[in-house]
Amino acid sequence: MASRLSFQPGLLASGSPRSDPVRCRPGFSRFKVSTFRLATRGVVWMLGAQVITSLGQFLYAALTARVFSPSDFGGFAASLSLTGLLTLLTTTGFPSYILMSGNLSRRAANLTRLLALGGGVAASVLFLVALPSWLYALKAVTGSIFAPALAISQAVAPIAAVESAILRREGRPGADATALLTAFVLSASSGAVAIFVHKDSWQLALPTVLYPVVLFASSVALRRHRLPNIPNETPPSLFRFSGRVTAQNVGFFALQQASGWVVSARMGAQGLGYFTRAGTLAGMPATALSLAINRAMQPHWRKLTNSASSDRAIKEASILSSGLAFFLFGLLATYGPELTTLWLGPGWSKAGELVPFMAVSYGISVPFTILANSAEMRGIFSPVRRSQLIMGGFMLPCLLALIMTGSLLWAGAAMAIAQGAALVSLLLSLPWGTKTNRTQTLLAVGRQAIWSAAFCSLGWLVASSIEPTGIYDGRYGVALRIGVGCSFSIAAFLFSARWNAVVAVLHDRGLRLPTLRGPA
């Protein structure tokens, strides 16, 4: 979504249109390219933080999978899903309100803080009351051991999210990335040490408790600017906007969790443990990519006023995000089952079978999440709600098949098929450009999917021809095949990059990327 920013004079810190000397295509001023690069630096900061976070999560998950059983993870996931639902029902719209407000006053920020704190405490009490019935319905009563820790997290998380949003408003992605990394590193390392020493299953929830506490403290400490004491929007506008965001996010949460809920109700905590571990492997890079872009761009949406730039940005965001995500998650779908064995160790083969479906689903979710967030930040809700209904309609038959057969594969298929249908719906229904432009963009996204599938398949064919012997047999042979296949696919992708629509978009924005065939 960085391309939206290239038309906004207010985004330059200095307010000056001067830029570094670069060659520009006809019709593009130096100022536009400079602003685009300024926004790109923000994305790089956030993406770097998310990459580090994802690597840490990968190692943390590998450690805990060797200490605890699938049933332990299933009970934790069941309890955690209730905290997510209650957070969405009580406080989810407050950070978005902070970010979209044109002139946020100190009074409005304090009111939002107070409501977030009160909503968090109320949600914590509701969590403790509702958890026994929730776990009984999901056949995951072992999750009750996590209740005290998650209740604390439930109370603190909303006010931490508000303070993080206020920091993000300052437009300093380095500070935002530092706050996120500090919160993750301290919480995850503390949890890992506690698990390594004591090996008590309730300690799976320890990072969940510590993360919002550290995020709150670091966000407050890193903030530079005080909010102005000026008149601002009245409380009803806060409630109205937050209510619409809440309704939308609750819908997304229910759709994203539906497969897991049905798995738990049909197969118990162990089945949910397999499902959530497969989702973690695909979800970590998807969250890193979409969160990095969204957090970098959110402070600037309120400055967007030009409809022509808006139309162009949606098209470019769709092509850029799908081009990157489809290829990366295509590789994960191709080698997911083998990678799961290396990652989690023995006893997790059922999770590996789910990874290809989850990788496809999460790969599609990256452009979908970016487009949905752009609509939310501009107060556009109806196309997103329409895509939710379509997602639910396509998910239902697969969930019915899951109930009838008890096969975990139907849970993964439900997510992949529903997410694809939702992306098509959102691309065609967002209010931008003409019908022809929307159709052309959808076809461009489809070509990115075909492009990615072709190169991943070529790499898989090369990897399949390898028959490791000697020291490269067993696990080392699996790692060798994955490395060779991925390397071949990446090399082929770079060799043909000059014909990819992603490179064309970047060239139009004044960025020249090297390829294996030289500059395009």
Phi, psi and omega in degrees: 000004183298335184295336177299328190284346187289353181251007189251104181302326184293351184278342178285130183299325183275344185076006183258141179279004183291147180218169175293151181290116177221155176279133182240148174290156179304135179092358180240120181280165177296327180298318182296315180296318180300317180293321178299317180291327175298315178294322180298321177299324176297317178297319180299317178302309184290323179294321176300317179296319182289327176297314178298317179298316181296320177296319177296319178296323179299314180291320179297317179294322178296320178295308185292329179294337179269355180251320185247162184267166174304327179294323177297315179294323179296317178296320178295316180296321179296315178294319182295327180295328177291321178297321178297318180295316181292325176297317179296323182287337188250319192223006191295332185278349186293313176299322178296322177297317178302318186282328185269348181294128181295312178231094182276120180268165178297323180296316180294321179295319180294322177297318179296319177300315182297317180293323179294318180294314179296319178295324179294317179295317179297318179295326179296317178295316178299323179299313181295326180286318188272343188301315181303315180293322179299312181292325178295318180295326181268004180055044182222053186294343177295344181289352182295339181294340182269359188302309183300315182294316182290332176296320176296314178301320180300324182284325187270329188303318182297316180291328176295320179294323178293314179297323177296322179293323178295319175297319182295330178300334182290349178071030178246087184298332177297317178293318178298315179296321179296318179297316180295316181294320178300314180297318182290312185299313182293318182288315182292318180294321178296317178296318180296317179296315180298318180294319181296325184276314189256328179059038173267133187295332180296341181288352170301332181272354185299313177299327179295328178283315187286329186303306181295329179296312180291322179298319178300310183295316182290325178295318178293318183292327185271352182288139182254325191251141173272143179288146181288150178264076184230161177298145181217193181298147181280160180309322179303324180294324177297313181294322182294312180294314182297324179296320179291320177296319180299313180300319180292315183289327175297321177299315178297317181298315180297320180292320181290330182266348187303315181299316179296320179297316179294320177301314182295315180294329182272324190237355177086187186295326181295315177298320178295326177298315176299315184296316183289325177294320176296320178293329179295317181299318179278328186286330182300307179292327179295316178296319180299315184290309183290322180292322179298313182292315183295316181293328179288327185267335186305320181298345188255351184297324183295345180269357184278120181231342186272117183291327179296316178293327178296315180298315181294322182294321179297317179297313182292322178297320179297317182289315182295312183291320179290322180298320179282312186291318184297321180290313181298316182280341170295319175297319180294320178295324182291318186248010184303311181301316180291321180295326179297320178297317178293324187283308188263343181089187182292155177092003183239026183296326179295327175293320179299324179296333181277338189303317180303318178295316181293324179295318177298315181298312183288328175297317177292329184292338182297302177296327179297314182296320181294317179292319179295321179293322178297322178292317180299317182293342177257009178075024180256117187240328188298317178298326180290318178297323178297320179293329176296318179297319179294320178301314179297321180296320180284336181281328188303311181300322180292322178292324175296320177296324177297316180297321184284323187259335184073018180268127179296335183299329178294330178294317177293319179297323179301317182290317183294312182294315182295320181293321177296316179296322180293321179295317178300315180299316183292320179297323183276340186253346176299139182283082178210145174057197178261170178298324178295317179298318180296318179295318178297321178294319177299318178295322178296320177295320177298322177295325176298322179295316179294317178304312182293316180299323181295314183288326176293322179294319178298316178297321179295321178298318178295315181296324182292337181280352181275131177238088184296146176225169177065229183291343181265017175275167177069226184297323179294324177294320177298314179298322179295315179297317179298315181297316180294315181297315179296319181297318179295316180297318180294318179297317178296322179297315180291323180299324183258014187298332183297338179264003182272140181296334178298315180295323178298319178296315180295322177296321178296336179265009175087012180253127179249118180257142177288147175231170180288349178254011182090178183295142180283000000 
